Amino acid sequence: MHFLPHLQIIPPKDLTIDNTGSIISLIKIKNSGRTVLSGIRLSTSTNSKGLELFLDNPSINFLNIDEEFSTNLRIISKNFDDEKAEIIIKAESINPQTTDQARFLINLKFKILEIEAKAKEQLEFLRNLLKNNLECTQINEFIKKGEEYYKNKQYNEVLKITDDAIQNCKNLLSLQGKELRLPKKETLSNDLLVLGIEGFAFLIITYLIYNYYKKRKFKNK
């Protein structure tokens, strides 16, 4: 019986990198077929000019049936400034001839943090919007779905669903001859308010101490 060769690449999950940093990720190659593979060559490529890729071991002499081989992929950022880039890994065996290809994404760290912060802000905005527009009860469902996306780190989906919720509410109110009531922005953050109170208290204490010593000095005279 003739068994078909099967070369399998097991890529890492999506990765995150700084714009001038570097990371090392483990790449696994497995012989999932029923015949020995030999003369295997590995290669990598990316659609970003800001990344350099290096494999510690770009070749494998042979892989027995069900055998697995691991090598490090070193990813170096050279002012990588895209939101994300695709990494492609390719494996080819000479005898017998077979190939496999796998892909994963690499994300720029600070842009992910920016999107995460914006997604969190949008969810809070949506909660406050519901308080100001009780007619839009369907916003609750959008909030629940958005929180689920946020928990799963699907921040772009959070932004999309919050935009949909706002437009949905606006359309509903328009049919009722009403306008969307936006939440009011606070003029002072909590930190600034606390700082102001502490500053005011310090001035009062300073004045009381000064006044005490002034009176005491006057009595001594």
Contacts in CASP RR format, 6 or more apart in sequence:
PFRMAT RR
TARGET T0000
AUTHOR 0000-0000-0000
METHOD contacts of the structure
MODEL  1
MHFLPHLQIIPPKDLTIDNTGSIISLIKIKNSGRTVLSGIRLSTSTNSKG
LELFLDNPSINFLNIDEEFSTNLRIISKNFDDEKAEIIIKAESINPQTTD
QARFLINLKFKILEIEAKAKEQLEFLRNLLKNNLECTQINEFIKKGEEYY
KNKQYNEVLKITDDAIQNCKNLLSLQGKELRLPKKETLSNDLLVLGIEGF
AFLIITYLIYNYYKKRKFKNK
3 33 0 8 1.000
3 34 0 8 1.000
3 35 0 8 1.000
4 33 0 8 1.000
4 34 0 8 1.000
4 35 0 8 1.000
5 31 0 8 1.000
5 33 0 8 1.000
5 35 0 8 1.000
5 37 0 8 1.000
5 93 0 8 1.000
5 96 0 8 1.000
5 97 0 8 1.000
5 98 0 8 1.000
6 31 0 8 1.000
6 32 0 8 1.000
6 33 0 8 1.000
6 34 0 8 1.000
6 98 0 8 1.000
7 29 0 8 1.000
7 30 0 8 1.000
7 31 0 8 1.000
7 32 0 8 1.000
7 37 0 8 1.000
7 40 0 8 1.000
7 63 0 8 1.000
7 91 0 8 1.000
7 92 0 8 1.000
7 93 0 8 1.000
7 98 0 8 1.000
7 99 0 8 1.000
7 100 0 8 1.000
8 29 0 8 1.000
8 30 0 8 1.000
8 31 0 8 1.000
8 32 0 8 1.000
8 100 0 8 1.000
9 27 0 8 1.000
9 28 0 8 1.000
9 29 0 8 1.000
9 30 0 8 1.000
9 89 0 8 1.000
9 90 0 8 1.000
9 91 0 8 1.000
9 100 0 8 1.000
9 101 0 8 1.000
9 102 0 8 1.000
10 27 0 8 1.000
10 28 0 8 1.000
10 29 0 8 1.000
10 30 0 8 1.000
10 68 0 8 1.000
10 102 0 8 1.000
11 27 0 8 1.000
11 87 0 8 1.000
11 89 0 8 1.000
11 102 0 8 1.000
11 103 0 8 1.000
11 104 0 8 1.000
12 25 0 8 1.000
12 26 0 8 1.000
12 27 0 8 1.000
12 73 0 8 1.000
12 104 0 8 1.000
13 104 0 8 1.000
14 104 0 8 1.000
14 105 0 8 1.000
14 106 0 8 1.000
14 107 0 8 1.000
15 23 0 8 1.000
15 25 0 8 1.000
15 75 0 8 1.000
15 104 0 8 1.000
15 105 0 8 1.000
15 106 0 8 1.000
15 107 0 8 1.000
16 106 0 8 1.000
16 107 0 8 1.000
16 108 0 8 1.000
16 109 0 8 1.000
16 112 0 8 1.000
17 23 0 8 1.000
17 51 0 8 1.000
17 75 0 8 1.000
17 77 0 8 1.000
17 80 0 8 1.000
17 106 0 8 1.000
17 107 0 8 1.000
17 108 0 8 1.000
17 109 0 8 1.000
18 77 0 8 1.000
18 108 0 8 1.000
18 109 0 8 1.000
18 110 0 8 1.000
19 77 0 8 1.000
19 79 0 8 1.000
19 80 0 8 1.000
19 81 0 8 1.000
19 108 0 8 1.000
19 109 0 8 1.000
19 110 0 8 1.000
20 77 0 8 1.000
20 78 0 8 1.000
20 79 0 8 1.000
21 76 0 8 1.000
21 77 0 8 1.000
22 74 0 8 1.000
22 75 0 8 1.000
22 76 0 8 1.000
22 77 0 8 1.000
23 74 0 8 1.000
23 75 0 8 1.000
24 72 0 8 1.000
24 73 0 8 1.000
24 74 0 8 1.000
24 75 0 8 1.000
25 72 0 8 1.000
25 73 0 8 1.000
25 75 0 8 1.000
26 70 0 8 1.000
26 71 0 8 1.000
26 72 0 8 1.000
26 73 0 8 1.000
27 42 0 8 1.000
27 55 0 8 1.000
27 70 0 8 1.000
27 71 0 8 1.000
27 72 0 8 1.000
27 73 0 8 1.000
27 89 0 8 1.000
28 68 0 8 1.000
28 69 0 8 1.000
28 70 0 8 1.000
29 40 0 8 1.000
29 42 0 8 1.000
29 60 0 8 1.000
29 63 0 8 1.000
29 68 0 8 1.000
29 69 0 8 1.000
29 70 0 8 1.000
29 71 0 8 1.000
29 91 0 8 1.000
30 63 0 8 1.000
30 66 0 8 1.000
30 67 0 8 1.000
30 68 0 8 1.000
30 69 0 8 1.000
31 37 0 8 1.000
31 63 0 8 1.000
31 64 0 8 1.000
31 65 0 8 1.000
31 66 0 8 1.000
31 67 0 8 1.000
31 68 0 8 1.000
32 66 0 8 1.000
33 65 0 8 1.000
33 66 0 8 1.000
34 65 0 8 1.000
35 65 0 8 1.000
35 96 0 8 1.000
36 62 0 8 1.000
36 63 0 8 1.000
36 64 0 8 1.000
36 65 0 8 1.000
37 62 0 8 1.000
37 63 0 8 1.000
37 93 0 8 1.000
37 95 0 8 1.000
37 96 0 8 1.000
37 98 0 8 1.000
38 61 0 8 1.000
38 62 0 8 1.000
38 63 0 8 1.000
38 93 0 8 1.000
38 94 0 8 1.000
38 95 0 8 1.000
39 59 0 8 1.000
39 60 0 8 1.000
39 61 0 8 1.000
39 62 0 8 1.000
39 93 0 8 1.000
39 94 0 8 1.000
39 95 0 8 1.000
40 59 0 8 1.000
40 60 0 8 1.000
40 61 0 8 1.000
40 62 0 8 1.000
40 63 0 8 1.000
40 69 0 8 1.000
40 91 0 8 1.000
40 92 0 8 1.000
40 93 0 8 1.000
40 94 0 8 1.000
41 58 0 8 1.000
41 59 0 8 1.000
41 91 0 8 1.000
41 92 0 8 1.000
41 93 0 8 1.000
41 94 0 8 1.000
42 55 0 8 1.000
42 57 0 8 1.000
42 58 0 8 1.000
42 59 0 8 1.000
42 60 0 8 1.000
42 71 0 8 1.000
42 89 0 8 1.000
42 90 0 8 1.000
42 91 0 8 1.000
43 55 0 8 1.000
43 58 0 8 1.000
43 89 0 8 1.000
43 90 0 8 1.000
43 92 0 8 1.000
44 53 0 8 1.000
44 55 0 8 1.000
44 73 0 8 1.000
44 87 0 8 1.000
44 88 0 8 1.000
44 89 0 8 1.000
44 90 0 8 1.000
45 53 0 8 1.000
45 87 0 8 1.000
45 88 0 8 1.000
45 90 0 8 1.000
46 53 0 8 1.000
46 85 0 8 1.000
46 86 0 8 1.000
46 87 0 8 1.000
46 88 0 8 1.000
46 106 0 8 1.000
47 85 0 8 1.000
47 86 0 8 1.000
48 80 0 8 1.000
48 82 0 8 1.000
48 85 0 8 1.000
48 86 0 8 1.000
50 77 0 8 1.000
50 78 0 8 1.000
50 79 0 8 1.000
50 80 0 8 1.000
50 81 0 8 1.000
50 82 0 8 1.000
50 85 0 8 1.000
51 75 0 8 1.000
51 76 0 8 1.000
51 77 0 8 1.000
51 78 0 8 1.000
51 80 0 8 1.000
51 85 0 8 1.000
51 87 0 8 1.000
51 106 0 8 1.000
52 75 0 8 1.000
52 76 0 8 1.000
52 78 0 8 1.000
53 73 0 8 1.000
53 74 0 8 1.000
53 75 0 8 1.000
53 76 0 8 1.000
53 87 0 8 1.000
54 73 0 8 1.000
54 74 0 8 1.000
54 76 0 8 1.000
55 71 0 8 1.000
55 72 0 8 1.000
55 73 0 8 1.000
55 74 0 8 1.000
56 71 0 8 1.000
56 72 0 8 1.000
56 73 0 8 1.000
56 74 0 8 1.000
57 69 0 8 1.000
57 71 0 8 1.000
57 72 0 8 1.000
58 71 0 8 1.000
60 69 0 8 1.000
63 69 0 8 1.000
63 93 0 8 1.000
73 87 0 8 1.000
73 89 0 8 1.000
75 87 0 8 1.000
75 106 0 8 1.000
80 108 0 8 1.000
81 108 0 8 1.000
82 108 0 8 1.000
83 107 0 8 1.000
83 108 0 8 1.000
83 111 0 8 1.000
84 105 0 8 1.000
84 106 0 8 1.000
84 107 0 8 1.000
84 108 0 8 1.000
85 105 0 8 1.000
85 106 0 8 1.000
86 103 0 8 1.000
86 104 0 8 1.000
86 105 0 8 1.000
87 103 0 8 1.000
87 104 0 8 1.000
87 105 0 8 1.000
87 106 0 8 1.000
88 101 0 8 1.000
88 102 0 8 1.000
88 103 0 8 1.000
89 101 0 8 1.000
89 102 0 8 1.000
89 103 0 8 1.000
90 99 0 8 1.000
90 100 0 8 1.000
90 101 0 8 1.000
91 99 0 8 1.000
91 100 0 8 1.000
91 101 0 8 1.000
92 98 0 8 1.000
92 99 0 8 1.000
93 99 0 8 1.000
112 155 0 8 1.000
115 155 0 8 1.000
115 156 0 8 1.000
115 159 0 8 1.000
116 153 0 8 1.000
116 155 0 8 1.000
118 155 0 8 1.000
118 159 0 8 1.000
119 149 0 8 1.000
119 150 0 8 1.000
119 155 0 8 1.000
119 158 0 8 1.000
119 159 0 8 1.000
119 162 0 8 1.000
120 150 0 8 1.000
122 158 0 8 1.000
122 159 0 8 1.000
122 162 0 8 1.000
123 143 0 8 1.000
123 146 0 8 1.000
123 147 0 8 1.000
123 150 0 8 1.000
123 158 0 8 1.000
123 162 0 8 1.000
125 162 0 8 1.000
125 183 0 8 1.000
126 139 0 8 1.000
126 142 0 8 1.000
126 143 0 8 1.000
126 162 0 8 1.000
126 165 0 8 1.000
126 166 0 8 1.000
127 143 0 8 1.000
128 183 0 8 1.000
129 136 0 8 1.000
129 139 0 8 1.000
129 165 0 8 1.000
129 166 0 8 1.000
129 169 0 8 1.000
129 180 0 8 1.000
129 182 0 8 1.000
129 183 0 8 1.000
130 136 0 8 1.000
130 139 0 8 1.000
130 140 0 8 1.000
130 143 0 8 1.000
131 183 0 8 1.000
132 181 0 8 1.000
132 182 0 8 1.000
132 183 0 8 1.000
133 139 0 8 1.000
133 169 0 8 1.000
133 173 0 8 1.000
133 180 0 8 1.000
133 181 0 8 1.000
135 169 0 8 1.000
135 172 0 8 1.000
135 173 0 8 1.000
135 176 0 8 1.000
135 178 0 8 1.000
136 168 0 8 1.000
136 169 0 8 1.000
136 172 0 8 1.000
136 173 0 8 1.000
138 165 0 8 1.000
138 168 0 8 1.000
138 169 0 8 1.000
138 172 0 8 1.000
139 165 0 8 1.000
139 168 0 8 1.000
139 169 0 8 1.000
142 161 0 8 1.000
142 162 0 8 1.000
142 164 0 8 1.000
142 165 0 8 1.000
142 168 0 8 1.000
143 165 0 8 1.000
145 161 0 8 1.000
146 157 0 8 1.000
146 158 0 8 1.000
146 161 0 8 1.000
146 162 0 8 1.000
149 155 0 8 1.000
149 157 0 8 1.000
149 158 0 8 1.000
149 161 0 8 1.000
150 158 0 8 1.000
166 180 0 8 1.000
169 180 0 8 1.000
170 180 0 8 1.000
173 179 0 8 1.000
173 180 0 8 1.000
END
